[in-house]
Amino acid sequence: DFVDVDPFGTPVPYIQGAFGAAADGGVVSLTSTDTAVLCGVYPEVCRRRYSSLPLKNEFKHETALRILLNACRRIAGMNDIGIEPIAAHSTRHYLRVYARVRVGAAQADRSRRQEGFIASCEKCGERGSSSLPIVMCDGCGAGTLSAGPLWIGPLTDPRVVGAALNVSRRSNLGGGAKALDALLGLEYFPPFSYSVERISSALKVPGVSQSEVMRRLASNGYRVMKQPFEKTGFKTEATYGAVAEAVSAVSRDARLEKAPLHARPT
Protein backbone atom coordinates (compact mmCIF):
# COMPACT_ATOMS: atom_id res chain seq x y z
CA ASP A 1 0.00 0.00 0.00
CA PHE A 2 2.92 2.36 0.63
CA VAL A 3 6.34 2.31 -1.03
CA ASP A 4 8.98 4.76 0.21
CA VAL A 5 12.14 5.47 -1.81
CA ASP A 6 14.77 7.54 0.02
CA PRO A 7 18.09 7.17 -1.81
CA PHE A 8 21.24 9.26 -1.80
CA GLY A 9 21.08 11.40 -4.94
CA THR A 10 18.54 10.82 -7.68
CA PRO A 11 15.61 8.39 -7.26
CA VAL A 12 15.29 7.83 -11.03
CA PRO A 13 16.80 4.28 -11.02
CA TYR A 14 14.16 3.18 -8.50
CA ILE A 15 11.03 4.79 -9.97
CA GLN A 16 9.97 1.88 -12.19
CA GLY A 17 10.38 -0.66 -9.40
CA ALA A 18 8.58 1.52 -6.86
CA PHE A 19 5.49 2.06 -8.99
CA GLY A 20 5.51 -1.53 -10.16
CA ALA A 21 5.57 -2.78 -6.56
CA ALA A 22 2.76 -0.52 -5.32
CA ALA A 23 -0.83 -1.72 -5.41
CA ASP A 24 -3.52 0.07 -7.38
CA GLY A 25 -4.56 2.95 -5.12
CA GLY A 26 -1.36 2.69 -3.09
CA VAL A 27 1.07 5.52 -2.49
CA VAL A 28 4.68 5.98 -3.61
CA SER A 29 6.89 8.58 -1.95
CA LEU A 30 10.25 9.57 -3.40
CA THR A 31 13.06 11.72 -2.09
CA SER A 32 15.63 13.46 -4.25
CA THR A 33 18.84 14.93 -2.84
CA ASP A 34 20.25 15.99 -6.23
CA THR A 35 18.52 19.31 -5.64
CA ALA A 36 21.14 21.37 -7.48
CA VAL A 37 20.51 19.34 -10.63
CA LEU A 38 16.73 19.76 -10.51
CA CYS A 39 16.97 23.46 -9.59
CA GLY A 40 19.00 24.40 -12.65
CA VAL A 41 22.60 24.52 -11.45
CA TYR A 42 23.47 21.61 -13.78
CA PRO A 43 20.87 21.75 -16.59
CA GLU A 44 22.58 19.20 -18.82
CA VAL A 45 22.64 16.66 -16.01
CA CYS A 46 18.93 17.32 -15.44
CA ARG A 47 18.20 16.71 -19.11
CA ARG A 48 20.16 13.45 -19.00
CA ARG A 49 18.58 12.11 -15.79
CA TYR A 50 15.07 13.52 -15.98
CA SER A 51 14.61 14.30 -19.71
CA SER A 52 13.68 17.83 -18.73
CA LEU A 53 15.21 21.31 -18.78
CA PRO A 54 15.10 23.16 -15.42
CA LEU A 55 15.12 26.91 -14.75
CA LYS A 56 17.20 28.59 -12.07
CA ASN A 57 14.86 31.36 -11.02
CA GLU A 58 12.69 32.54 -8.11
CA PHE A 59 10.48 29.41 -8.09
CA LYS A 60 13.13 26.84 -8.95
CA HIS A 61 12.18 24.44 -6.14
CA GLU A 62 8.58 24.18 -7.33
CA THR A 63 9.84 23.62 -10.87
CA ALA A 64 12.18 20.92 -9.51
CA LEU A 65 9.30 19.12 -7.80
CA ARG A 66 7.30 19.22 -11.02
CA ILE A 67 10.22 17.81 -13.02
CA LEU A 68 10.55 14.98 -10.50
CA LEU A 69 6.81 14.23 -10.66
CA ASN A 70 6.85 14.16 -14.44
CA ALA A 71 9.72 11.69 -14.38
CA CYS A 72 7.52 9.50 -12.18
CA ARG A 73 4.61 9.93 -14.58
CA ARG A 74 6.71 9.13 -17.65
CA ILE A 75 8.43 6.05 -16.24
CA ALA A 76 5.28 4.69 -14.58
CA GLY A 77 3.37 5.32 -17.80
CA MET A 78 5.66 2.95 -19.68
CA ASN A 79 3.95 0.18 -17.70
CA ASP A 80 0.43 1.62 -18.08
CA ILE A 81 0.40 3.21 -14.62
CA GLY A 82 -0.92 6.68 -13.92
CA ILE A 83 -0.17 8.94 -10.96
CA GLU A 84 -2.13 11.36 -8.78
CA PRO A 85 0.09 13.67 -6.69
CA ILE A 86 -0.89 13.88 -3.02
CA ALA A 87 1.69 16.22 -1.51
CA ALA A 88 5.17 17.65 -2.06
CA HIS A 89 7.70 19.68 -0.14
CA SER A 90 11.15 21.19 -0.41
CA THR A 91 13.12 21.05 2.83
CA ARG A 92 16.75 22.00 3.32
CA HIS A 93 18.80 19.92 0.85
CA TYR A 94 16.11 17.57 -0.43
CA LEU A 95 12.85 17.38 -2.38
CA ARG A 96 10.04 14.93 -1.67
CA VAL A 97 6.89 13.96 -3.58
CA TYR A 98 3.99 11.65 -2.75
CA ALA A 99 1.77 10.16 -5.47
CA ARG A 100 -1.11 7.73 -5.57
CA VAL A 101 -0.83 4.84 -8.03
CA ARG A 102 -3.57 4.37 -10.64
CA VAL A 103 -3.16 1.21 -12.71
CA GLY A 104 -4.40 1.08 -16.30
CA ALA A 105 -3.65 2.50 -19.74
CA ALA A 106 -6.50 5.03 -19.46
CA GLN A 107 -5.09 6.28 -16.14
CA ALA A 108 -1.61 6.60 -17.68
CA ASP A 109 -3.05 8.60 -20.58
CA ARG A 110 -4.93 10.82 -18.16
CA SER A 111 -1.69 11.55 -16.31
CA ARG A 112 0.14 12.24 -19.56
CA ARG A 113 -2.22 15.14 -20.25
CA GLN A 114 -0.73 16.92 -17.21
CA GLU A 115 2.65 17.25 -18.92
CA GLY A 116 3.67 20.70 -20.12
CA PHE A 117 6.08 23.60 -19.86
CA ILE A 118 6.52 26.67 -17.65
CA ALA A 119 7.93 29.87 -19.15
CA SER A 120 9.63 32.75 -17.40
CA CYS A 121 10.49 36.08 -19.02
CA GLU A 122 13.81 37.38 -17.75
CA LYS A 123 13.02 40.89 -19.02
CA CYS A 124 9.66 41.73 -17.43
CA GLY A 125 8.93 38.86 -15.02
CA GLU A 126 5.88 37.45 -16.84
CA ARG A 127 5.16 33.75 -16.27
CA GLY A 128 3.01 31.23 -18.08
CA SER A 129 2.35 27.53 -18.60
CA SER A 130 1.31 25.55 -21.66
CA SER A 131 1.27 22.06 -23.11
CA LEU A 132 3.95 23.29 -25.56
CA PRO A 133 7.10 25.37 -24.99
CA ILE A 134 6.47 29.13 -24.85
CA VAL A 135 9.06 31.02 -26.89
CA MET A 136 7.77 34.61 -26.68
CA CYS A 137 6.53 36.64 -23.70
CA ASP A 138 2.89 37.73 -23.91
CA GLY A 139 3.70 40.74 -21.75
CA CYS A 140 6.68 42.40 -23.48
CA GLY A 141 7.36 40.34 -26.59
CA ALA A 142 10.84 39.28 -25.51
CA GLY A 143 12.10 35.73 -25.84
CA THR A 144 11.40 33.47 -22.88
CA LEU A 145 13.01 30.46 -21.27
CA SER A 146 10.84 27.37 -20.80
CA ALA A 147 11.31 24.64 -18.21
CA GLY A 148 10.08 21.19 -19.05
CA PRO A 149 8.57 18.94 -19.93
CA LEU A 150 7.24 18.77 -16.39
CA TRP A 151 4.06 18.17 -14.40
CA ILE A 152 1.74 21.19 -14.69
CA GLY A 153 -1.24 19.62 -12.89
CA PRO A 154 -2.11 19.80 -9.18
CA LEU A 155 0.66 18.96 -6.71
CA THR A 156 -1.66 18.03 -3.85
CA ASP A 157 -4.85 16.21 -2.91
CA PRO A 158 -6.52 18.75 -0.59
CA ARG A 159 -8.51 16.08 1.25
CA VAL A 160 -5.38 14.12 2.16
CA VAL A 161 -3.44 17.27 3.06
CA GLY A 162 -6.27 18.48 5.31
CA ALA A 163 -6.60 15.11 7.06
CA ALA A 164 -2.82 14.83 7.55
CA LEU A 165 -2.73 18.36 8.96
CA ASN A 166 -5.36 17.47 11.56
CA VAL A 167 -3.40 14.38 12.61
CA SER A 168 -0.16 16.42 12.83
CA ARG A 169 -1.81 19.02 15.04
CA ARG A 170 -3.33 16.43 17.35
CA SER A 171 0.03 14.67 17.61
CA ASN A 172 1.93 17.93 18.26
CA LEU A 173 4.06 17.45 15.14
CA GLY A 174 4.85 21.12 14.71
CA GLY A 175 7.19 20.82 11.74
CA GLY A 176 4.85 18.55 9.80
CA ALA A 177 1.84 20.70 10.59
CA LYS A 178 3.66 23.81 9.37
CA ALA A 179 4.65 22.14 6.07
CA LEU A 180 1.13 20.81 5.48
CA ASP A 181 -0.57 24.07 6.42
CA ALA A 182 1.53 25.84 3.77
CA LEU A 183 0.02 23.56 1.12
CA LEU A 184 -3.62 24.39 1.87
CA GLY A 185 -5.29 25.96 -1.16
CA LEU A 186 -2.41 25.20 -3.52
CA GLU A 187 -4.77 23.52 -5.98
CA TYR A 188 -6.28 26.91 -6.93
CA PHE A 189 -3.07 28.37 -8.33
CA PRO A 190 -0.94 28.08 -11.50
CA PRO A 191 2.34 26.09 -11.49
CA PHE A 192 4.56 29.11 -10.85
CA SER A 193 4.86 32.13 -8.59
CA TYR A 194 5.81 35.81 -8.75
CA SER A 195 8.67 37.76 -7.24
CA VAL A 196 7.99 41.29 -6.01
CA GLU A 197 11.69 42.08 -6.37
CA ARG A 198 11.76 40.93 -10.00
CA ILE A 199 8.63 42.88 -10.95
CA SER A 200 9.77 46.02 -9.10
CA SER A 201 13.04 45.88 -11.01
CA ALA A 202 11.25 45.42 -14.34
CA LEU A 203 8.92 48.35 -13.59
CA LYS A 204 11.85 50.46 -12.33
CA VAL A 205 10.07 51.29 -9.07
CA PRO A 206 11.43 51.04 -5.51
CA GLY A 207 11.05 47.67 -3.81
CA VAL A 208 7.85 47.15 -1.86
CA SER A 209 6.52 44.78 0.78
CA GLN A 210 5.35 41.41 -0.54
CA SER A 211 2.64 41.26 2.12
CA GLU A 212 1.31 44.64 0.98
CA VAL A 213 1.15 43.47 -2.63
CA MET A 214 -0.64 40.31 -1.55
CA ARG A 215 -3.15 42.37 0.44
CA ARG A 216 -3.74 44.63 -2.55
CA LEU A 217 -4.43 41.67 -4.82
CA ALA A 218 -6.75 40.09 -2.25
CA SER A 219 -8.67 43.37 -1.92
CA ASN A 220 -9.04 43.39 -5.71
CA GLY A 221 -10.76 39.99 -5.51
CA TYR A 222 -7.91 37.65 -6.41
CA ARG A 223 -6.85 34.53 -4.55
CA VAL A 224 -3.28 34.79 -3.29
CA MET A 225 -0.97 32.71 -1.08
CA LYS A 226 2.69 32.57 -0.11
CA GLN A 227 4.87 30.35 -2.26
CA PRO A 228 5.17 27.20 -0.09
CA PHE A 229 8.34 25.86 -1.70
CA GLU A 230 10.51 28.99 -1.63
CA LYS A 231 11.68 31.48 0.99
CA THR A 232 9.99 34.36 -0.85
CA GLY A 233 7.40 34.82 -3.57
CA PHE A 234 3.65 34.41 -3.86
CA LYS A 235 1.14 32.57 -5.99
CA THR A 236 -2.02 34.12 -7.38
CA GLU A 237 -4.73 33.54 -9.95
CA ALA A 238 -4.31 37.15 -11.12
CA THR A 239 -2.80 37.89 -14.51
CA TYR A 240 0.70 39.29 -14.74
CA GLY A 241 -0.80 42.66 -15.66
CA ALA A 242 -2.89 42.71 -12.49
CA VAL A 243 0.15 41.73 -10.39
CA ALA A 244 2.30 44.44 -11.99
CA GLU A 245 -0.44 47.01 -11.36
CA ALA A 246 -0.64 45.97 -7.70
CA VAL A 247 3.13 46.37 -7.31
CA SER A 248 2.96 49.81 -8.96
CA ALA A 249 0.05 50.89 -6.77
CA VAL A 250 1.74 49.80 -3.54
CA SER A 251 4.97 51.53 -4.59
CA ARG A 252 3.06 54.70 -5.46
CA ASP A 253 1.24 54.71 -2.12
CA ALA A 254 4.52 54.18 -0.26
CA ARG A 255 6.10 57.16 -2.02
CA LEU A 256 3.11 59.36 -1.19
CA GLU A 257 3.29 58.40 2.49
CA LYS A 258 6.95 59.46 2.61
CA ALA A 259 6.36 62.71 0.74
CA PRO A 260 6.04 65.98 2.71
CA LEU A 261 2.46 67.02 3.37
CA HIS A 262 2.68 70.02 1.06
CA ALA A 263 3.83 67.74 -1.79
CA ARG A 264 0.96 65.26 -1.52
CA PRO A 265 -1.94 65.52 -4.02
CA THR A 266 -5.18 66.90 -2.60
Residue pairs with C-beta under 8 A, 6 or more apart in sequence:
1 22
1 23
1 25
1 26
1 27
2 22
2 26
2 27
2 28
2 29
3 18
3 19
3 21
3 22
3 26
3 27
3 28
3 29
4 28
4 29
5 11
5 14
5 15
5 18
5 28
5 29
5 30
5 31
6 30
6 31
7 13
7 14
7 31
7 33
8 33
9 32
9 33
9 34
10 32
10 34
10 37
10 49
11 18
11 30
11 31
11 32
11 68
12 49
12 50
12 71
12 75
14 30
15 30
15 71
15 72
15 75
15 76
16 75
16 76
16 78
16 79
18 28
18 30
19 28
19 72
19 75
19 76
19 79
19 81
19 83
19 101
20 79
20 81
22 28
22 101
23 101
24 101
24 102
24 103
24 104
25 100
25 101
25 102
26 100
26 101
27 86
27 98
27 99
27 100
27 101
28 72
28 83
28 98
28 99
28 101
29 96
29 97
29 98
29 99
30 68
30 72
30 96
30 97
31 94
31 95
31 96
32 38
32 64
32 68
32 94
32 95
32 96
33 93
33 94
33 95
34 45
34 49
35 61
35 64
35 90
35 93
35 94
35 95
36 42
37 45
37 46
37 49
37 50
37 54
38 46
38 50
38 54
38 63
38 64
38 65
38 67
38 68
38 95
39 54
39 56
39 60
39 61
39 63
39 64
40 46
40 54
40 55
40 56
40 57
40 60
40 63
41 56
43 53
43 54
43 56
46 52
46 53
46 54
46 67
47 53
49 71
50 67
50 68
50 70
50 71
51 71
51 74
51 149
52 67
52 70
52 71
52 147
52 148
52 149
52 150
53 146
53 147
53 148
54 60
54 63
54 64
54 67
54 147
55 63
55 118
55 120
55 145
55 146
55 147
57 63
57 120
58 193
58 194
58 195
58 197
58 198
58 230
58 232
58 233
59 192
59 193
59 195
59 227
59 229
59 230
59 233
60 230
61 90
61 95
61 229
61 230
62 90
62 155
62 191
62 192
62 193
62 227
62 229
62 230
63 118
63 147
63 150
63 192
64 90
64 95
65 88
65 90
65 95
65 97
65 155
65 229
66 118
66 150
66 151
66 152
66 155
66 191
67 147
67 148
67 150
67 151
68 95
68 97
69 83
69 85
69 88
69 97
69 99
69 150
69 151
69 155
70 115
70 148
70 149
70 150
70 151
72 83
72 97
72 99
73 82
73 83
73 111
73 112
73 114
73 115
73 151
74 115
76 82
76 83
76 101
76 108
76 111
77 108
77 111
77 112
80 103
80 104
80 105
80 107
80 108
81 101
81 102
81 103
81 104
81 107
81 108
82 101
82 102
82 103
82 104
82 106
82 107
82 108
82 109
82 110
82 111
83 99
83 100
83 101
83 102
83 111
84 99
84 100
84 102
84 111
84 157
85 97
85 98
85 99
85 100
85 151
85 153
85 154
85 155
85 156
85 157
86 98
86 99
86 100
86 156
86 157
86 160
86 161
87 97
87 98
87 155
87 156
87 157
87 160
87 161
87 164
87 180
87 183
88 95
88 96
88 97
88 98
88 155
88 156
88 183
88 229
89 95
89 96
89 179
89 183
89 228
89 229
90 96
90 229
90 230
91 179
100 157
102 110
102 111
114 151
114 152
114 153
115 131
115 148
115 149
115 150
115 151
115 152
116 129
116 130
116 131
116 132
116 148
116 149
116 150
116 152
117 129
117 130
117 131
117 132
117 133
117 134
117 146
117 147
117 148
117 149
117 150
117 152
118 127
118 128
118 129
118 146
118 147
118 148
118 150
118 152
118 191
118 192
119 126
119 127
119 128
119 129
119 130
119 133
119 134
119 137
119 144
119 145
119 146
119 147
120 126
120 127
120 144
120 145
120 146
120 147
120 192
121 127
121 137
121 139
121 140
121 142
121 144
122 142
122 144
122 145
123 137
123 140
123 142
123 202
124 137
124 139
124 140
124 142
124 199
124 202
124 240
125 139
125 194
125 195
125 198
125 199
125 201
125 202
125 240
125 244
126 137
126 138
126 139
126 140
126 144
126 240
127 190
127 192
127 193
127 194
127 240
128 134
128 138
128 144
128 192
129 152
129 190
129 191
129 192
131 152
133 146
133 148
134 144
134 146
135 143
135 144
135 146
136 142
136 143
136 144
137 143
137 144
138 240
139 240
139 241
150 191
151 191
152 191
154 186
154 187
155 183
155 186
155 187
155 191
156 183
156 186
156 187
158 184
158 185
158 186
158 187
161 180
161 183
161 184
162 184
164 176
164 180
165 177
165 180
165 181
165 184
167 173
168 176
168 177
168 180
169 177
182 226
182 228
183 228
185 223
185 225
186 225
186 228
186 235
188 223
188 237
189 223
189 225
189 235
189 236
189 237
190 235
190 237
192 235
193 227
193 230
193 233
193 234
193 235
194 233
194 234
194 235
194 236
194 240
194 243
195 232
195 233
196 207
196 208
196 209
196 210
196 213
196 232
196 233
196 234
196 247
197 207
197 232
199 243
199 244
199 247
200 206
200 207
200 208
200 247
200 251
202 244
203 244
203 247
203 248
203 251
205 247
205 248
205 251
205 252
206 251
206 254
206 255
208 247
208 250
208 251
208 254
209 250
210 232
210 233
210 234
212 250
212 254
213 234
213 243
213 246
213 247
213 250
214 224
214 226
214 234
214 236
216 246
216 249
216 250
217 224
217 236
217 238
217 242
217 243
217 246
218 224
220 238
220 242
220 246
222 236
222 237
222 238
222 242
223 236
223 237
224 234
224 235
224 236
224 237
224 238
225 234
225 235
225 236
226 233
226 234
226 235
227 233
227 234
227 235
236 243
238 246
256 264
256 265
